Amino acid sequence: MRRILFLVSFLGLLGASCSSSGVLLFSLQDDVKLGRQVRDELLNDSKVDVLDRESYPEAYAYLDQMVNEILNSGNVKYRNEFEWEVRIIRDDVLNAFCAPGGYIFVYTGLIDYLDKPDDLAGVLGHEIAHADLRHTSRNLQQAYGVEFLLNLLIGENPGQIEQIAAGLAGNVTNLAFSRSHERESDDKSVEYLSGTRYKCDGASSFFAKMINDGQTPGIPEFLSTHPNPDNRVESISKKALEKGCDTKYTDENGYDYEQFKMDLRL
């Protein structure tokens, strides 16, 4: 009872300004629970071809190594609190996303389109940042408001997380973030990659390739809606310059990015 009274008082003090003040009432455990539900919705959807880990051991080992290097850069705030699972979806879509709690999905279309491992690492850093900065949770808080959060915290809507997760899973290719969220994730990607062997401005390569190929009018929603792609290349490059981090492509030995892409074409 005292916990409920505390929550009522706390939420009352915050009022409608909780989103704009930066206070986030979703717990880290809520993020993980929501993300896990999104993952399960996708894994159980017969229309979504999620590649089985046992069938693609080398490809997943390659991708896991890349993700873990980013996570172990020393710059990911919730490295140990979130679960950080990665899955590959077979689809020609140029897309990737990270659900709350660290559930990462990458489309084969994006992997095949990118030329170098650093390019993919840049996109992964951007998506990891959305989860690490808890952007989806902030958007949900703004959308659902304080009353919803209070009911969630005191357990009055036990099925609500599942309903929200189903909605997110059904709309993953169109997840949209604010202009400021996109810029924050671009900047964080540079910071994350600065602690790895990958070029720290790898996130800009996707935009540069799209621009060079004349594909910017069809750029995916997850990377396009907010700042202009040209501006994002410039902004990421500026961040890398300020950070003074390495912007040279990495050299690979053994199983490399081309073999990774070939395995996923089978």
URDA-V768352 format. One record per backbone hydrogen bond with DSSP energy under -0.5 kcal/mol. CO is the residue of the C=O (numbers start at 1). NH is the residue of the N-H. If there is no record, write none. Layout:
BEGIN
co/nh
CO/NH
CO/NH
END
This chain:
BEGIN
co/nh
1/5
2/6
3/7
4/8
5/9
6/10
7/11
8/12
9/13
10/14
11/15
14/17
15/18
17/21
18/22
18/23
19/22
23/25
27/31
28/32
29/33
30/34
31/35
32/36
33/37
34/38
35/39
36/40
37/41
38/42
39/43
40/44
42/45
44/46
45/48
47/49
48/50
49/51
49/90
52/55
52/56
53/56
56/60
57/61
58/62
59/63
60/64
61/65
62/66
63/67
64/68
65/69
66/70
67/71
68/72
70/73
71/74
75/77
76/79
78/82
85/104
87/106
88/51
89/91
89/108
91/109
93/95
93/110
95/107
97/105
99/102
99/103
101/83
101/84
102/85
102/104
103/99
104/87
105/97
106/89
107/110
107/111
108/112
109/113
110/114
116/119
116/120
117/121
118/122
119/123
120/124
121/125
122/126
123/127
124/128
125/129
126/130
127/131
128/132
129/133
130/135
131/134
134/138
135/139
136/140
137/141
138/142
139/143
140/144
141/145
144/148
145/149
146/150
147/151
148/152
149/153
150/154
151/156
151/157
152/155
157/160
159/163
160/164
161/165
162/166
163/167
164/168
165/169
166/170
168/171
169/172
171/174
172/175
178/182
179/183
180/184
181/185
182/186
183/187
184/188
185/189
186/190
187/191
188/192
189/193
190/194
192/195
193/196
199/202
201/204
202/205
202/206
203/207
204/208
205/209
206/210
207/211
208/212
209/213
210/215
210/216
211/214
215/218
216/219
220/223
220/224
221/224
221/225
228/232
229/233
230/234
231/235
232/236
233/237
234/238
235/239
236/240
237/241
238/242
239/243
240/244
240/245
246/200
256/260
257/261
258/262
259/263
260/264
261/265
262/265
263/266
END
